Amino acid sequence: MGQRQKRRGALWIMSIEAREARQPWILLAPALTAICLLLIVPLMFIVVYSFWLKSAQGADTPGFFLDNWQEVLTDGFYRDILFNTLKISAITTIACALLGYPAAYFIARSKGNKLILLVLLMLPFWISYIIRTMSWINILGVSGALNSALIWLGIIGEPIQMLYNETTVILGLVHFLLPFMVLNIFVSLDGIDTNLEDAAASLGATRWQGFLQVTLPLSLPGLAAGGLLCFVLAAGTYITPVILGGPRDAMFANLVYEAIIRQLNWPLGSALSLLLLIVLGALVLIYNRYLGMAQLAKGLG
Amino acid sequence: MGWRLIRTYTVLVYLFMFLPIAVVVLLSFNANQFGSFPMTGLSTRWFEVLWNNDAIMRAFRTSIVLGLMTAVISTVLGVLASLALVRYAIPGRNLITTLLIAPILVPEVVLAVALLLFLNFLNIGKSFTLLLMGHVIFTLPFVILVVQARLVSIRRDVEEAALSLGASPMQTFFAITLPLLMPAVAAGGLFAFTISFDDITGTLFWKPGGIETVPTQIFSMLRNSISPEINALGTVIIVLTVGLPLMGAAIARKLSTRSGG
């Protein structure tokens, strides 16, 4: 009797343990299922789809054809736009760093109103991306603020078309991405002990030397995280070039949109989006190899 | 000297960020017939035009319904997953975390294409359902990041105290953990709503013909030229998107002071 009760007790504890072990998986199940079904499996699916062929009419032909990949990898048109996209993203990232670093430094080292300054800079981040992008038309357009001002000042007689070129695309991207850069640099600057700069100064370094040899190297992880975010987000946009760019300023994501939505060439569109994923994924992996994801998570949180 | 230079530079950066937005707000009150410079006076006529524009009002309703549903689903999924990740020792935690924030790491265009093609293969074409699923997927990581950060700071002891006093795990969650977690739940939900409301990249791929959200509606109106109504709409959105999070932050603060967190 006593024996049996003990055994039953042991069974009961085991079942609690089993339940304890099961519980986290029950909690995780909805989210993991969603991610797997709506992201992981679809990504694998377009890998398969990129080897199919578009047929003139009706359903695409399943199979293993290398045609799409051959077109994507050898056609000079796609290569030029890919390189141009990487160039635009690189210029955008550098511009964000040059604009964002001093601002982040100012916020991190200012006394008292640090939080207000930071929230203020994050405000545009909350304001609709499309509104912020189109707002440049109000400024640089033919009847925009700048042209009106120049005419009023008598500098020009006729309005100049300043919009719809590569520069305005970059301008729009910088305006969109700058808060990401500032936030990441701020997080890493804010974590640096200011005594280090004082120590450098007491050892005879000028402020500028102290900055170059102490603060700047210590803030590089934040700069790198911000840079990665800016670059990846810039390289994936297609709305900014459509609104602020000319007919010849298409970026790589515009090619994907053209292939999928306009030409309905889904196999080709799959190959194009995978190429973009591979190029940007390689960048993320290189970053992860040398700096790790922790810094990035810090900036996002 | 150097500090003053940095300050001036920072002021210029802030101007760069805010000037275009200020111009949108300014022009939306423009009396000029074409809504452009030079301004001829102040008027609210563009807001009336906006109010009477059926297409925009419909887009507004769609965006709000979509945003609310996205926020509710993402927050529920996100809170459950965060509980598992923070409160239990589970094997392969790093891999699971990476999986859960993967939608941020994949460029949105690629995510949009993959989801569209796969669900179409399953005979779920462009529809509101597809739109909703897409929005849930890319807002989920943000909710998880926000909720997880808060959950880590809630001490285990309070939950254990409730359990030792005889409360069931369910009761403990609803009476102790959830109230303490509320600010993060509200912040996560608001985050999800804002991201969903603002999204255009994925939405253009997923939306069926005939359904427009606010961003896609603005996008299609931009094709012709910038009409003053768009500036008025911009002003409304700016007030909403800046006002709502501020209000949310205020509510969150009130809730957290009341519950002593």
Interface residues (C-beta under 8 A of the other chain):
Chain A: E20 Q23 P24 W25 L27 L28 P30 A31 L32 A34 I35 C36 L38 L39 I40 V41 P42 L43 F45 I46 Y49 L99 G100 P102 A103 Y105 F106 I107 L120 L121 L123 P124 W126 I127 S128 Y129 I130 I131 R132 M134 S135 W136 I137 N138 I139 G141 S143 G144 A145 N147 S148 W152 H175 L178 P179 R207 W208 V232 A235 G236 T237 Y238 I239 I243 A253 V256 Y257 I260 I261 W266 G269 S270 S273 L274 L276 L277 L280 V284 M293 A297 L300 G301
Chain B: G2 I6 R7 Y9 T10 V13 Y14 F16 M17 F18 L19 P20 I21 V23 V24 L27 F34 S36 F37 P38 V76 L77 G78 L80 A81 L83 A84 L85 R87 Y88 I90 I96 T98 L99 L100 I101 A102 P103 I104 L105 V106 P107 E108 V109 V110 L111 V113 A114 L115 L116 L117 F118 L119 F121 M133 G134 V136 I137 L140 F142 I144 L145 V146 A149 T194 F197 D198 I200 T201 L204 F205 V214 P215 I218 F219 L222 I226 I230 N231 L233 G234 I237 I238 T241 V242 P245
